[in-house]
């Protein structure tokens, strides 16, 4: 059974977040996607300090899907350089892990 991972990305609108979440789950890349927001992001882009209102997606998935999710986001994400940061869970309940892997 694959380890369970959680990954994060952000988008500008709730509609974009819903579309990505639905696509990731429908395509069986993610078991679950939760949307938070709006959140406020502060960052430097092309030499300028930026502040943006965004929606954050928390993507739960089996470790074997990480590359496919990254490819999906490169194709479907509205940003030129989307955030995609993923970590492996150090612990996951066996029942939840089985569900994610199914």
C-alpha positions as CSV (number, residue, x, y, z in Angstrom):
1,X,0.0,0.0,0.0
2,X,1.3,3.5,-0.9
3,X,2.0,6.0,1.8
4,X,-0.5,8.9,2.1
5,X,0.5,12.4,1.1
6,X,-1.0,15.8,1.4
7,X,-0.2,18.5,-1.2
8,X,-1.1,22.2,-1.4
9,X,-1.8,24.6,-4.2
10,X,-3.5,27.9,-4.5
11,X,-5.7,29.7,-7.1
12,X,-7.3,33.1,-7.4
13,X,-11.0,32.2,-7.4
14,X,-13.4,29.8,-5.7
15,X,-14.5,28.6,-9.1
16,X,-10.9,27.7,-10.1
17,X,-10.5,25.9,-6.8
18,X,-13.7,23.9,-7.3
19,X,-12.8,23.0,-10.9
20,X,-9.3,21.7,-9.9
21,X,-10.7,19.8,-6.9
22,X,-13.4,18.2,-9.0
23,X,-11.0,17.3,-11.7
24,X,-8.5,15.7,-9.3
25,X,-11.1,13.6,-7.6
26,X,-13.0,12.6,-10.8
27,X,-9.8,11.5,-12.5
28,X,-8.9,9.4,-9.4
29,X,-5.7,11.3,-8.8
30,X,-6.8,12.5,-5.3
31,X,-9.0,10.8,-2.8
32,X,-10.1,14.1,-1.3
33,X,-9.5,17.8,-1.9
34,X,-10.4,20.4,0.7
35,X,-10.7,24.1,-0.1
36,X,-9.8,26.8,2.4
37,X,-10.2,30.5,1.9
38,X,-9.9,33.0,1.1
39,X,-6.4,33.3,2.4
40,X,-4.0,36.1,1.9
41,X,-0.6,35.3,0.3
42,X,2.4,37.6,0.4
43,X,5.2,36.8,-2.0
44,X,7.8,38.3,-4.4
45,X,7.0,37.9,-8.1
46,X,9.2,39.2,-10.9
47,X,11.1,41.5,-8.4
48,X,8.0,43.0,-6.9
49,X,6.3,42.4,-3.5
50,X,2.8,41.1,-4.1
51,X,-0.3,40.5,-1.9
52,X,-3.1,38.3,-3.2
53,X,-6.4,36.9,-2.0
54,X,-6.3,33.2,-2.9
55,X,-8.1,29.9,-2.2
56,X,-5.9,27.0,-0.9
57,X,-6.5,23.4,-1.9
58,X,-5.3,20.6,0.4
59,X,-5.0,17.4,-1.8
60,X,-5.0,14.0,-0.1
61,X,-3.6,11.2,-2.3
62,X,-1.5,8.0,-2.5
63,X,2.2,8.6,-2.9
64,X,2.3,6.9,-6.3
65,X,0.1,9.7,-7.8
66,X,2.4,12.6,-7.0
67,X,3.9,12.9,-10.5
68,X,0.5,12.5,-12.2
69,X,-1.0,15.2,-10.0
70,X,1.9,17.5,-10.8
71,X,1.3,16.9,-14.6
72,X,-2.4,17.5,-14.1
73,X,-1.7,20.8,-12.4
74,X,0.7,21.9,-15.1
75,X,-2.1,21.3,-17.6
76,X,-5.1,22.6,-15.7
77,X,-3.9,25.1,-13.2
78,X,-4.5,28.8,-14.2
79,X,-1.2,30.1,-12.9
80,X,2.0,30.1,-15.0
81,X,4.0,28.8,-12.0
82,X,1.6,27.0,-9.7
83,X,2.5,26.1,-6.2
84,X,2.7,22.4,-5.7
85,X,4.2,21.3,-2.4
86,X,3.5,17.8,-1.1
87,X,4.6,15.9,2.1
88,X,4.3,12.3,3.1
89,X,2.2,11.7,6.2
90,X,4.2,10.3,9.1
91,X,1.1,8.6,10.4
92,X,-2.3,7.8,8.9
93,X,-5.0,5.6,10.4
94,X,-5.1,2.2,8.6
95,X,-8.7,2.6,7.6
96,X,-8.1,6.1,6.1
97,X,-5.0,4.9,4.3
98,X,-6.9,2.0,2.8
99,X,-9.6,4.3,1.6
100,X,-7.1,6.7,0.0
101,X,-5.4,3.9,-1.7
102,X,-8.6,2.5,-3.1
